[in-house]
């Protein structure tokens, strides 16, 4: 039985986890698509960028490309990490320091704290290309509740 879906709050991992509930990956993806995948992803990436803590990056800068897959194709976003802050943009860049690929349901589980990077990577649900040192430390540059 499919649960009804309303626009998720991406203000905290707890809010997002509550939205996800016990939905299957297929139900999560269908719900996000029904809500408007581009709008939901834009809100998610803006929330991620707002959680950047520049001091934790120790002056490091990078463009981190995210490619989120859905039944309708791919949705590119880049996190432009600079000393003064982080900005999310809906664009595919030519030479990112790191490229991360996930499908939309796994991405939502990941940002909700319900799927950790190691498990996702080991299971082929998160694919990375580029600076693996950056990939290993990136999550620590952001403040999650």
N, C-alpha and C positions, 0 to 999 in steps of 0.2 A: 504494500500500500504506500503510495507516495504521500509525503507530508507536504502541507502547504508551505510556501516559501515567501518571506517578506524580505525587504532589503536589509542585508546584514549591517550591523554596527561594526566598524573596524577600529573603534576607539581603543580597544584593548584586546589582548589575546583571549581573555575570559569571555568577552562579548561575542567574539567570532566563534569560539568553541561552542558557546551556547547555540548560536545560529546553526552550526554544523550538526550538533546533537549526535544522533546515531544514524544519520543518513549514510547511505552507500555512496561510493565515489560517483556512480552514475547519477544518483539523485542530486548530489552537490553540483555536478557539472550542469545538469539540466536546469536546476534552480538558478544558478548564476547566469546561464544563457537567457532564461526567461526574464531575469531582472535587467538584462542589458550588460553583457560581458564587458564591453569596453568601459562603461561607467563604473562597474564594480572594481575592475582591475585598476583603473585610474585612481579611484579612492584608496585602494589598497596600497598602491605604490606611493601615493602622496603621504599616507600614514607612515609607511616605512621610512621615507625620506625625513619626515618630521622627528623621527626617533634617533636620528644620527647624532652621535656625541663626538664632535671633532677632536677633542683631546685624546680619545681612545685610538684614533687613527695615527697619532704621532706624526702629523704633517704629510702623511701619505695621501696621494690623490689617485683617482682611477675612474674610468667609465666601466660600469658593470652592466652588461647587456643581459636582460632577461627575455627569453622567448617562451611565452605561455601558449601551449597548444589547446585547441578545442576542435569540436567537429567541423567548425567553420573555417579552420585555418590557424595561423599563428598570430599572436598579438605581441609585438615587440615593445619593450619598455627599457629605458636605460636609467640607472641611478648614476648621476654625475656627482662624484664625491670629490669635494675640494676642501681646502683648509678651513674656509669660512662656513661650510655647510654642505648639505646634500640636496639635490633637486632631481625629481623624477620627471622624465619626458617620454612621450609616446613616439618613439622613433627607433630605428635600427641604425646603429653606428657602424662605421667602416672597420675600425680597428680597436675594439674594446680590450681592456686588460683581461677581462674574464667574461665568458658567456655561460649563462646558466639556462638550462632547458627543463621545463616541467609541464605536465598537463594541468589544466585549470583546477581540477579537483585536488590533486596532490599539492598544488601551490596553496590553495586555501587551507588545507590540512597543515601544511608547513608553517604558514604565517600564524595559524592559530595555536601553534605549539603542540599539535597532535601527531606530527610526523617530523622526526628529527633528521638532520642532514645526513648523518652517517647511515642510518637505516635506509633513507631514500636513495642515497648514492649506491649503497651495496645492493639494493634491490632493483637498480636500473630506473628508478622513478625520478631521479635527479641526475642530469648529465651536465658536466662542466668541461669547458675547454679554455685554456689560457693559463694564467698565473695561479697555480695551485696553492702557493703560499698565501696569496691574497684570499683565495677561496676558504682556506682553513681558518683564517683569522677574522674574516669579514663580519660574522655574526656578532662578535664582541664589540664592534664599532657602534652598535645600536642598543638603545635602552628599551628593554621589553618589560612589561609589568607581569 
